[in-house]
Amino acid sequence: MAAFLFSWSIATTPLAKQSQFVLHEKRNNRLLVSCDQNQTDSKISIENSDEKFERRNLLLGMGGLYGASNLLSVSPAFATPIAAPDFAKCGRGTNLNTGQPLDVNCCPPLSTEIIDYKLPPVTKMRFRPAAHLATEEYIAKFEKAVELMKSLPADDPRNFMQQANVHCAYCNLTYEQVGDSDLRIQIHNCWHFFPWHRWYLYFYERILGKLIGDHTFGLPFWNWDNPEGMVIPAMFSNSSSPLYNSRRNVNHLPPATADLAYSGKDAKHPSKIIPHNLTLMYREMIRHARHLEDFYGAKYSTGSKPNPGPGTVERGSHTAMHSWVGEATRTGEDMGNFYSSGRDTLFFGHHANVDRLWTVWQDLRGSKSKHFTDTDWLNTNFLFYDENAQLVRVKVADTLDNIRMGYDFQKVDIPWQKNKPKARVKKSKVASTSGAPSSDSVFPVKLDKVVKVLVPRPKKSRSKKDKENEEELLTIEGIEVDTAEFVKFDVFVNDEDDDPYVLDKAEYAGCFSQLPHKNSSRVNTKIRLGLTELLEDLDCEDDEYILVTLVPKAGGEEITIGGIKIIYVS
């Protein structure tokens, strides 16, 4: 099984050669797994099965299992975690609408050696400061590190553009899934969003630290969930600094306040941006994040199509900030597009805050489950170049504790914890008097206009114990969008005032949004929105129906909704 031999020695001088392989090259021996949920029986076609099962055993042996308490056990009998991609089979990718290759090559340099990464012992903790509180000394150090990164040879995998392309390659379907060349790897819109980006920042940070000889250096985080940090930090706005990027929306430069509900147009109520931001964070981190899947995103493993469903933060404030910073163009470079976002150093301040929010959410969970124990998640592998330009294989299981990874964040206030949205109208009769059609008679529907539907509640008048045992969730399925477009729609429940731009109210249930990709294709995904607390706030727990309003905010003509229903999840 020559294709799966590994060398365990560490290369001191990795070979750096840009890969030029075609993406759609077929292999004679491959494992094909069909996980189409519409089929009654899963279909597995295996050629050369001895080799494939041998490889499978090797992957399981390498993956390991992170043992910890407070984990939710959902492990299947036969796990199929995403395996680290083969860089030699990276390609430019294809515009699936035109069949033409993309005009950007994000493929990394190749290496003759891959080693399994082991977290080093923590002797000194790396410190990640809030960007708006950073000292002049820290800023100078950060600028020097980025300057040195930009001066590295173009084929050095630690070079600034090479590091930016790491995000491009993993996020634009340039890598095949190992075992099925017909499916691609995508780390967004699924449960890999948080752990993959944590690894990305981890190595980026270590590269910068090594370049300036400071092994305690940590990336700054843009504290946009706190009113004091809701402006692009000054260190990123100095046009003479290596941290500066000219491809940003000029209307959103300081002192503009970041809009966490940004939908491609500036807010109609500027004075309400901060209260909107705070209630939005409450929804993403508390109201809608009671279950692991709702926070992390939906399961995605080998044989699965990409984009099964994003988590609360990813589809909300995370995407909004990408789009808000990027140029006011259809494709939104740099920050507003997956292929180019890593070219702006503000990306790393932005994602350092997303990473911090992961730790905050874990703390808010208390004794509740903080992670999946599904081995499809824990044993998923990725490849990164470390601070020594060594290609290493990492696994999700090693990302579960930032302290174990050797870094921590500056402590800041978290005001949104107390910003629970309030109902504008209680005991509303809007559902029973709306005259809206039933949901089963409307879908599928193109979201090129506001859509109102009545959604039946299978269970009503639930007891306190019932609500503790099961969360009531609004599931919006069959969300089909064009990946080349920025799209967003908002969701309201029993909303009487019909002002889609007032968001600091209980009637606003949440949103779906997506950044544009460099490649264009149609994807099918879903979201889940928590209803239990929302219905309590509206005082309509006895109602048989709720009125759901879908409001397109960006790219509605590119959005199709397959259906809406209410489910109960324990």
VEXSE-809856 format. One record per residue (C-alpha): residue number from 0; x, y, z. Coordinates in steps of 0.1 Angstrom, whole numbers, plus 5000, padded with zeros to 4 digits. Layout:
N
ATOM   resi     xx     yy     zz
ATOM    NUM      X      Y      Z
...
//
This chain:
570
ATOM   resi     xx     yy     zz
ATOM      0   5000   5000   5000
ATOM      1   5026   5025   4988
ATOM      2   5001   5053   4986
ATOM      3   4998   5053   5024
ATOM      4   5033   5050   5036
ATOM      5   5044   5076   5061
ATOM      6   5078   5088   5072
ATOM      7   5082   5095   5109
ATOM      8   5115   5113   5107
ATOM      9   5115   5152   5109
ATOM     10   5127   5170   5078
ATOM     11   5150   5199   5085
ATOM     12   5147   5213   5050
ATOM     13   5113   5206   5035
ATOM     14   5110   5206   4997
ATOM     15   5090   5236   4986
ATOM     16   5076   5232   4952
ATOM     17   5043   5248   4940
ATOM     18   5018   5221   4931
ATOM     19   5003   5222   4896
ATOM     20   4980   5192   4897
ATOM     21   4945   5192   4881
ATOM     22   4917   5190   4906
ATOM     23   4895   5165   4888
ATOM     24   4920   5138   4882
ATOM     25   4905   5104   4888
ATOM     26   4920   5075   4907
ATOM     27   4914   5038   4898
ATOM     28   4913   5026   4933
ATOM     29   4889   5046   4955
ATOM     30   4863   5042   4982
ATOM     31   4829   5056   4971
ATOM     32   4804   5063   4999
ATOM     33   4769   5075   4992
ATOM     34   4753   5092   5021
ATOM     35   4722   5105   5003
ATOM     36   4695   5108   5030
ATOM     37   4669   5102   5004
ATOM     38   4680   5066   4999
ATOM     39   4667   5039   5021
ATOM     40   4700   5020   5020
ATOM     41   4735   5035   5020
ATOM     42   4756   5023   4991
ATOM     43   4792   5015   4994
ATOM     44   4814   5006   4965
ATOM     45   4849   4994   4973
ATOM     46   4877   4984   4950
ATOM     47   4909   4970   4964
ATOM     48   4892   4966   4998
ATOM     49   4922   4952   5016
ATOM     50   4941   4984   5009
ATOM     51   4912   5006   5019
ATOM     52   4905   4989   5052
ATOM     53   4942   4989   5060
ATOM     54   4943   5027   5054
ATOM     55   4911   5030   5075
ATOM     56   4927   5012   5104
ATOM     57   4958   5034   5101
ATOM     58   4936   5066   5102
ATOM     59   4918   5053   5133
ATOM     60   4951   5045   5149
ATOM     61   4965   5079   5143
ATOM     62   4934   5098   5153
ATOM     63   4933   5089   5189
ATOM     64   4904   5098   5212
ATOM     65   4903   5129   5234
ATOM     66   4891   5116   5268
ATOM     67   4873   5141   5289
ATOM     68   4843   5145   5311
ATOM     69   4812   5165   5301
ATOM     70   4812   5153   5265
ATOM     71   4782   5144   5244
ATOM     72   4785   5108   5231
ATOM     73   4771   5103   5196
ATOM     74   4798   5081   5181
ATOM     75   4787   5059   5152
ATOM     76   4797   5022   5149
ATOM     77   4819   5029   5119
ATOM     78   4834   5064   5120
ATOM     79   4845   5082   5088
ATOM     80   4863   5114   5099
ATOM     81   4876   5138   5073
ATOM     82   4912   5128   5065
ATOM     83   4940   5153   5059
ATOM     84   4940   5163   5022
ATOM     85   4966   5152   4997
ATOM     86   4984   5185   4987
ATOM     87   4995   5169   4955
ATOM     88   4959   5167   4944
ATOM     89   4952   5203   4951
ATOM     90   4940   5223   4921
ATOM     91   4928   5257   4911
ATOM     92   4892   5246   4915
ATOM     93   4864   5251   4890
ATOM     94   4836   5275   4885
ATOM     95   4808   5249   4885
ATOM     96   4785   5272   4866
ATOM     97   4809   5278   4837
ATOM     98   4831   5247   4839
ATOM     99   4861   5270   4837
ATOM    100   4891   5269   4861
ATOM    101   4894   5297   4886
ATOM    102   4918   5325   4880
ATOM    103   4935   5320   4915
ATOM    104   4958   5293   4925
ATOM    105   4957   5288   4963
ATOM    106   4977   5255   4964
ATOM    107   5004   5252   4990
ATOM    108   5040   5242   4985
ATOM    109   5046   5204   4985
ATOM    110   5067   5187   5011
ATOM    111   5085   5153   5012
ATOM    112   5078   5149   5049
ATOM    113   5046   5149   5070
ATOM    114   5047   5144   5108
ATOM    115   5019   5140   5133
ATOM    116   5019   5171   5154
ATOM    117   5021   5167   5192
ATOM    118   5012   5197   5213
ATOM    119   5045   5208   5230
ATOM    120   5046   5212   5268
ATOM    121   5035   5247   5279
ATOM    122   5063   5265   5297
ATOM    123   5052   5300   5290
ATOM    124   5017   5311   5280
ATOM    125   5011   5331   5249
ATOM    126   4990   5362   5256
ATOM    127   4963   5375   5232
ATOM    128   4954   5411   5240
ATOM    129   4923   5430   5230
ATOM    130   4934   5450   5200
ATOM    131   4918   5483   5212
ATOM    132   4938   5479   5245
ATOM    133   4972   5469   5230
ATOM    134   5003   5489   5240
ATOM    135   5025   5507   5215
ATOM    136   5052   5482   5223
ATOM    137   5030   5453   5214
ATOM    138   5018   5470   5181
ATOM    139   5055   5476   5171
ATOM    140   5062   5440   5177
ATOM    141   5032   5428   5157
ATOM    142   5041   5451   5128
ATOM    143   5077   5438   5128
ATOM    144   5065   5402   5128
ATOM    145   5042   5408   5098
ATOM    146   5068   5428   5080
ATOM    147   5092   5398   5083
ATOM    148   5065   5374   5072
ATOM    149   5059   5394   5041
ATOM    150   5097   5395   5033
ATOM    151   5100   5357   5033
ATOM    152   5107   5340   4999
ATOM    153   5075   5336   4979
ATOM    154   5077   5297   4980
ATOM    155   5083   5296   5018
ATOM    156   5051   5282   5033
ATOM    157   5053   5307   5061
ATOM    158   5053   5336   5037
ATOM    159   5024   5361   5041
ATOM    160   5006   5352   5009
ATOM    161   5012   5315   5014
ATOM    162   4996   5318   5048
ATOM    163   4967   5337   5033
ATOM    164   4962   5309   5007
ATOM    165   4958   5284   5034
ATOM    166   4923   5297   5040
ATOM    167   4917   5300   5003
ATOM    168   4925   5263   4997
ATOM    169   4905   5249   5025
ATOM    170   4875   5271   5018
ATOM    171   4871   5269   4980
ATOM    172   4868   5232   4974
ATOM    173   4903   5228   4960
ATOM    174   4910   5196   4980
ATOM    175   4895   5162   4974
ATOM    176   4881   5142   5002
ATOM    177   4905   5113   5007
ATOM    178   4886   5082   4996
ATOM    179   4862   5100   4973
ATOM    180   4876   5123   4946
ATOM    181   4841   5133   4936
ATOM    182   4836   5152   4969
ATOM    183   4855   5182   4982
ATOM    184   4867   5194   5016
ATOM    185   4850   5226   5030
ATOM    186   4856   5236   5066
ATOM    187   4829   5262   5067
ATOM    188   4792   5257   5073
ATOM    189   4798   5226   5095
ATOM    190   4812   5214   5128
ATOM    191   4848   5219   5117
ATOM    192   4845   5257   5116
ATOM    193   4858   5264   5151
ATOM    194   4886   5237   5154
ATOM    195   4900   5243   5119
ATOM    196   4903   5281   5124
ATOM    197   4919   5275   5158
ATOM    198   4946   5255   5142
ATOM    199   4951   5281   5115
ATOM    200   4956   5309   5140
ATOM    201   4977   5287   5163
ATOM    202   5004   5282   5136
ATOM    203   5001   5317   5122
ATOM    204   5008   5330   5157
ATOM    205   5038   5307   5162
ATOM    206   5053   5317   5129
ATOM    207   5051   5354   5138
ATOM    208   5065   5347   5172
ATOM    209   5095   5328   5158
ATOM    210   5102   5355   5133
ATOM    211   5107   5381   5161
ATOM    212   5122   5356   5186
ATOM    213   5093   5359   5210
ATOM    214   5078   5326   5221
ATOM    215   5051   5343   5242
ATOM    216   5037   5364   5213
ATOM    217   5000   5361   5208
ATOM    218   4977   5375   5181
ATOM    219   4954   5404   5191
ATOM    220   4917   5399   5191
ATOM    221   4893   5424   5177
ATOM    222   4868   5427   5205
ATOM    223   4838   5436   5183
ATOM    224   4812   5420   5207
ATOM    225   4820   5448   5233
ATOM    226   4809   5484   5226
ATOM    227   4845   5496   5235
ATOM    228   4859   5475   5206
ATOM    229   4832   5479   5180
ATOM    230   4855   5500   5157
ATOM    231   4883   5487   5135
ATOM    232   4913   5489   5159
ATOM    233   4937   5517   5153
ATOM    234   4967   5494   5147
ATOM    235   4950   5481   5115
ATOM    236   4941   5516   5102
ATOM    237   4976   5531   5098
ATOM    238   4982   5533   5060
ATOM    239   5020   5532   5065
ATOM    240   5018   5500   5087
ATOM    241   5023   5464   5073
ATOM    242   4990   5456   5091
ATOM    243   4971   5479   5067
ATOM    244   4950   5467   5038
ATOM    245   4935   5491   5012
ATOM    246   4908   5467   5002
ATOM    247   4883   5477   5028
ATOM    248   4849   5494   5028
ATOM    249   4858   5531   5031
ATOM    250   4825   5539   5048
ATOM    251   4834   5515   5076
ATOM    252   4868   5529   5086
ATOM    253   4871   5545   5121
ATOM    254   4851   5559   5137
ATOM    255   4823   5538   5121
ATOM    256   4806   5513   5145
ATOM    257   4807   5477   5135
ATOM    258   4773   5463   5125
ATOM    259   4771   5426   5136
ATOM    260   4738   5423   5116
ATOM    261   4753   5438   5084
ATOM    262   4735   5427   5052
ATOM    263   4754   5446   5025
ATOM    264   4737   5480   5033
ATOM    265   4744   5504   5061
ATOM    266   4719   5503   5090
ATOM    267   4688   5523   5087
ATOM    268   4688   5531   5124
ATOM    269   4725   5539   5132
ATOM    270   4717   5548   5168
ATOM    271   4705   5512   5174
ATOM    272   4736   5494   5161
ATOM    273   4750   5489   5195
ATOM    274   4718   5476   5212
ATOM    275   4712   5454   5181
ATOM    276   4748   5441   5184
ATOM    277   4744   5431   5220
ATOM    278   4710   5414   5217
ATOM    279   4724   5396   5186
ATOM    280   4753   5382   5206
ATOM    281   4729   5370   5233
ATOM    282   4710   5351   5207
ATOM    283   4741   5335   5191
ATOM    284   4758   5326   5224
ATOM    285   4729   5317   5247
ATOM    286   4694   5316   5232
ATOM    287   4702   5296   5200
ATOM    288   4733   5278   5213
ATOM    289   4719   5254   5238
ATOM    290   4728   5223   5217
ATOM    291   4762   5214   5204
ATOM    292   4751   5212   5168
ATOM    293   4735   5246   5169
ATOM    294   4767   5263   5182
ATOM    295   4793   5243   5163
ATOM    296   4774   5235   5131
ATOM    297   4761   5203   5115
ATOM    298   4781   5170   5112
ATOM    299   4804   5167   5082
ATOM    300   4824   5136   5075
ATOM    301   4839   5116   5046
ATOM    302   4812   5108   5020
ATOM    303   4792   5139   5030
ATOM    304   4785   5168   5008
ATOM    305   4800   5201   5020
ATOM    306   4779   5228   5038
ATOM    307   4755   5207   5059
ATOM    308   4747   5237   5081
ATOM    309   4765   5265   5100
ATOM    310   4765   5272   5137
ATOM    311   4751   5304   5153
ATOM    312   4783   5325   5154
ATOM    313   4795   5314   5120
ATOM    314   4763   5324   5101
ATOM    315   4758   5355   5122
ATOM    316   4784   5380   5136
ATOM    317   4813   5361   5120
ATOM    318   4800   5365   5085
ATOM    319   4786   5400   5090
ATOM    320   4821   5413   5101
ATOM    321   4838   5397   5071
ATOM    322   4813   5414   5048
ATOM    323   4813   5447   5067
ATOM    324   4851   5451   5064
ATOM    325   4855   5440   5028
ATOM    326   4851   5464   4998
ATOM    327   4816   5475   4989
ATOM    328   4816   5454   4957
ATOM    329   4797   5423   4947
ATOM    330   4826   5400   4956
ATOM    331   4838   5420   4986
ATOM    332   4875   5415   4985
ATOM    333   4896   5412   5006
ATOM    334   4878   5403   5039
ATOM    335   4844   5398   5023
ATOM    336   4854   5367   5002
ATOM    337   4867   5333   5013
ATOM    338   4895   5332   4988
ATOM    339   4910   5366   4998
ATOM    340   4901   5372   5034
ATOM    341   4934   5359   5048
ATOM    342   4952   5387   5028
ATOM    343   4940   5412   5054
ATOM    344   4957   5410   5088
ATOM    345   4924   5421   5103
ATOM    346   4912   5386   5094
ATOM    347   4934   5372   5122
ATOM    348   4922   5398   5147
ATOM    349   4886   5390   5137
ATOM    350   4890   5352   5140
ATOM    351   4910   5355   5173
ATOM    352   4878   5370   5187
ATOM    353   4857   5342   5172
ATOM    354   4881   5318   5189
ATOM    355   4877   5337   5222
ATOM    356   4840   5334   5219
ATOM    357   4844   5296   5217
ATOM    358   4861   5297   5251
ATOM    359   4834   5321   5265
ATOM    360   4807   5297   5253
ATOM    361   4824   5268   5269
ATOM    362   4825   5287   5302
ATOM    363   4788   5295   5300
ATOM    364   4780   5258   5296
ATOM    365   4790   5251   5332
ATOM    366   4785   5213   5337
ATOM    367   4768   5208   5303
ATOM    368   4785   5190   5274
ATOM    369   4811   5213   5258
ATOM    370   4822   5191   5229
ATOM    371   4811   5162   5206
ATOM    372   4826   5128   5214
ATOM    373   4818   5116   5179
ATOM    374   4851   5102   5165
ATOM    375   4841   5116   5131
ATOM    376   4848   5150   5146
ATOM    377   4876   5143   5171
ATOM    378   4897   5122   5146
ATOM    379   4894   5146   5117
ATOM    380   4928   5156   5104
ATOM    381   4942   5187   5087
ATOM    382   4976   5197   5073
ATOM    383   4994   5229   5082
ATOM    384   5030   5242   5080
ATOM    385   5044   5250   5114
ATOM    386   5068   5277   5125
ATOM    387   5097   5256   5112
ATOM    388   5082   5252   5077
ATOM    389   5075   5216   5086
ATOM    390   5043   5201   5072
ATOM    391   5023   5186   5101
ATOM    392   4991   5166   5105
ATOM    393   4968   5178   5133
ATOM    394   4935   5166   5147
ATOM    395   4904   5182   5160
ATOM    396   4908   5164   5194
ATOM    397   4938   5186   5203
ATOM    398   4918   5219   5199
ATOM    399   4894   5214   5228
ATOM    400   4913   5235   5253
ATOM    401   4931   5267   5244
ATOM    402   4952   5265   5277
ATOM    403   4965   5231   5267
ATOM    404   4975   5246   5234
ATOM    405   4995   5273   5253
ATOM    406   4976   5306   5249
ATOM    407   4950   5327   5267
ATOM    408   4931   5359   5262
ATOM    409   4930   5392   5280
ATOM    410   4900   5394   5302
ATOM    411   4874   5419   5291
ATOM    412   4838   5427   5300
ATOM    413   4810   5406   5283
ATOM    414   4780   5430   5284
ATOM    415   4758   5410   5260
ATOM    416   4752   5383   5287
ATOM    417   4726   5406   5302
ATOM    418   4710   5418   5269
ATOM    419   4682   5394   5265
ATOM    420   4658   5408   5239
ATOM    421   4624   5419   5250
ATOM    422   4590   5412   5233
ATOM    423   4573   5442   5217
ATOM    424   4539   5426   5220
ATOM    425   4529   5397   5244
ATOM    426   4501   5373   5237
ATOM    427   4501   5384   5201
ATOM    428   4471   5372   5180
ATOM    429   4491   5379   5148
ATOM    430   4494   5342   5140
ATOM    431   4457   5335   5142
ATOM    432   4446   5367   5124
ATOM    433   4474   5370   5098
ATOM    434   4457   5350   5070
ATOM    435   4491   5336   5061
ATOM    436   4492   5303   5043
ATOM    437   4503   5271   5060
ATOM    438   4539   5262   5055
ATOM    439   4532   5229   5038
ATOM    440   4515   5248   5009
ATOM    441   4542   5273   5002
ATOM    442   4575   5256   4999
ATOM    443   4598   5254   4980
ATOM    444   4599   5291   4973
ATOM    445   4624   5316   4959
ATOM    446   4631   5343   4985
ATOM    447   4629   5373   4962
ATOM    448   4603   5389   4984
ATOM    449   4591   5387   5020
ATOM    450   4575   5353   5028
ATOM    451   4550   5348   5057
ATOM    452   4538   5313   5067
ATOM    453   4520   5296   5096
ATOM    454   4541   5268   5111
ATOM    455   4523   5242   5132
ATOM    456   4536   5234   5167
ATOM    457   4534   5196   5173
ATOM    458   4535   5202   5210
ATOM    459   4521   5231   5230
ATOM    460   4516   5241   5266
ATOM    461   4548   5223   5275
ATOM    462   4557   5220   5312
ATOM    463   4589   5233   5327
ATOM    464   4603   5197   5328
ATOM    465   4593   5192   5292
ATOM    466   4613   5223   5282
ATOM    467   4643   5212   5303
ATOM    468   4643   5178   5285
ATOM    469   4637   5191   5250
ATOM    470   4645   5223   5231
ATOM    471   4619   5235   5206
ATOM    472   4637   5244   5174
ATOM    473   4626   5261   5142
ATOM    474   4643   5243   5113
ATOM    475   4647   5259   5080
ATOM    476   4657   5233   5055
ATOM    477   4667   5231   5018
ATOM    478   4684   5265   5019
ATOM    479   4698   5266   4984
ATOM    480   4722   5294   4975
ATOM    481   4748   5303   4949
ATOM    482   4782   5302   4967
ATOM    483   4796   5331   4945
ATOM    484   4771   5356   4961
ATOM    485   4768   5373   4994
ATOM    486   4733   5363   5007
ATOM    487   4714   5369   5039
ATOM    488   4679   5366   5052
ATOM    489   4663   5374   5086
ATOM    490   4637   5353   5105
ATOM    491   4610   5368   5126
ATOM    492   4584   5350   5148
ATOM    493   4549   5365   5156
ATOM    494   4562   5400   5146
ATOM    495   4534   5426   5145
ATOM    496   4553   5458   5137
ATOM    497   4568   5445   5105
ATOM    498   4599   5466   5107
ATOM    499   4627   5443   5095
ATOM    500   4654   5467   5106
ATOM    501   4645   5466   5143
ATOM    502   4664   5436   5157
ATOM    503   4667   5442   5194
ATOM    504   4633   5425   5201
ATOM    505   4623   5390   5210
ATOM    506   4604   5386   5178
ATOM    507   4636   5386   5158
ATOM    508   4647   5349   5158
ATOM    509   4679   5350   5138
ATOM    510   4694   5349   5104
ATOM    511   4712   5330   5077
ATOM    512   4741   5346   5058
ATOM    513   4769   5334   5035
ATOM    514   4801   5350   5023
ATOM    515   4809   5347   4986
ATOM    516   4834   5320   4975
ATOM    517   4857   5323   4945
ATOM    518   4841   5292   4930
ATOM    519   4804   5293   4920
ATOM    520   4781   5264   4927
ATOM    521   4747   5257   4943
ATOM    522   4747   5244   4978
ATOM    523   4720   5230   5000
ATOM    524   4721   5237   5037
ATOM    525   4699   5243   5068
ATOM    526   4697   5263   5100
ATOM    527   4681   5257   5134
ATOM    528   4668   5285   5156
ATOM    529   4658   5280   5193
ATOM    530   4622   5287   5201
ATOM    531   4618   5277   5238
ATOM    532   4629   5309   5254
ATOM    533   4615   5330   5226
ATOM    534   4580   5316   5229
ATOM    535   4582   5322   5267
ATOM    536   4591   5358   5261
ATOM    537   4562   5362   5237
ATOM    538   4538   5344   5260
ATOM    539   4524   5323   5233
ATOM    540   4534   5288   5244
ATOM    541   4498   5277   5242
ATOM    542   4494   5286   5205
ATOM    543   4490   5259   5179
ATOM    544   4508   5279   5152
ATOM    545   4535   5305   5150
ATOM    546   4538   5331   5122
ATOM    547   4572   5329   5106
ATOM    548   4584   5358   5084
ATOM    549   4614   5354   5062
ATOM    550   4629   5387   5051
ATOM    551   4656   5387   5023
ATOM    552   4683   5412   5031
ATOM    553   4709   5404   5004
ATOM    554   4708   5382   4973
ATOM    555   4672   5370   4978
ATOM    556   4669   5362   4941
ATOM    557   4696   5336   4947
ATOM    558   4680   5320   4977
ATOM    559   4655   5291   4976
ATOM    560   4639   5277   5008
ATOM    561   4628   5241   5008
ATOM    562   4607   5240   5039
ATOM    563   4601   5250   5075
ATOM    564   4591   5229   5105
ATOM    565   4594   5227   5143
ATOM    566   4613   5198   5159
ATOM    567   4622   5189   5195
ATOM    568   4657   5179   5205
ATOM    569   4668   5165   5238
//
